[in-house]
Amino acid sequence: MKKKGPEIKDLTVQELQDKLADTRQTLGKLRFNHALSPIESPAQLRTKRKEVARLLTELRTRQLTAK
């Protein structure tokens, strides 16, 4: 399930941090599995990286607006 735009904005800071940790863990597992034997869809790696970036961007935006 991809969360983009308004869906990410609806999450609380704690939910964003939990989602970020989970997504990073999934990305790490995908990278490890891909290093051992090629995964069926390498596009999954790109998708997870972009999801991490979206979550980090939203966290940073909230951090800056809180100041």
C-alpha positions as CSV (number, residue, x, y, z in Angstrom):
1,M,0.0,0.0,0.0
2,K,1.5,3.3,-1.1
3,K,0.9,6.4,0.8
4,K,1.3,9.6,-1.2
5,G,0.4,13.2,-0.8
6,P,-2.7,13.8,1.3
7,E,-2.7,10.3,2.7
8,I,0.8,10.9,4.3
9,K,-0.3,14.3,5.5
10,D,-3.2,12.7,7.5
11,L,-0.7,10.6,9.6
12,T,0.6,11.7,13.0
13,V,4.3,12.3,13.6
14,Q,4.5,9.0,15.5
15,E,2.7,7.1,12.7
16,L,5.1,8.7,10.2
17,Q,8.1,7.6,12.2
18,D,6.8,4.0,12.6
19,K,6.0,3.8,8.9
20,L,9.5,5.1,8.1
21,A,11.1,2.5,10.3
22,D,9.0,-0.2,8.7
23,T,9.7,0.9,5.2
24,R,13.5,1.2,5.8
25,Q,13.5,-2.4,7.2
26,T,11.6,-3.6,4.2
27,L,14.0,-1.8,1.9
28,G,17.0,-3.4,3.7
29,K,15.5,-6.9,3.3
30,L,14.8,-6.3,-0.4
31,R,18.4,-5.1,-1.0
32,F,19.8,-8.1,0.9
33,N,17.6,-10.6,-1.1
34,H,18.6,-8.8,-4.4
35,A,22.2,-9.2,-3.5
36,L,21.9,-12.9,-3.0
37,S,19.8,-13.6,-6.1
38,P,18.0,-11.1,-8.4
39,I,14.5,-10.3,-7.3
40,E,11.6,-10.5,-9.8
41,S,11.0,-6.8,-9.9
42,P,13.9,-4.5,-9.2
43,A,11.4,-1.6,-9.5
44,Q,10.4,-2.5,-5.9
45,L,13.7,-1.1,-4.7
46,R,13.1,2.2,-6.4
47,T,9.5,2.4,-5.1
48,K,10.6,1.8,-1.5
49,R,13.4,4.4,-1.8
50,K,10.9,6.9,-3.0
51,E,8.5,6.1,-0.2
52,V,11.3,6.6,2.4
53,A,12.1,10.0,0.8
54,R,8.4,11.0,0.9
55,L,8.2,10.1,4.6
56,L,11.4,12.0,5.4
57,T,10.2,15.0,3.5
58,E,6.9,15.1,5.4
59,L,8.7,14.7,8.8
60,R,11.1,17.5,7.9
61,T,8.3,19.8,6.8
62,R,6.5,19.3,10.0
63,Q,9.7,19.9,12.0
64,L,10.2,23.2,10.2
65,T,6.6,24.4,10.6
66,A,6.7,23.5,14.3
67,K,9.5,26.1,14.9
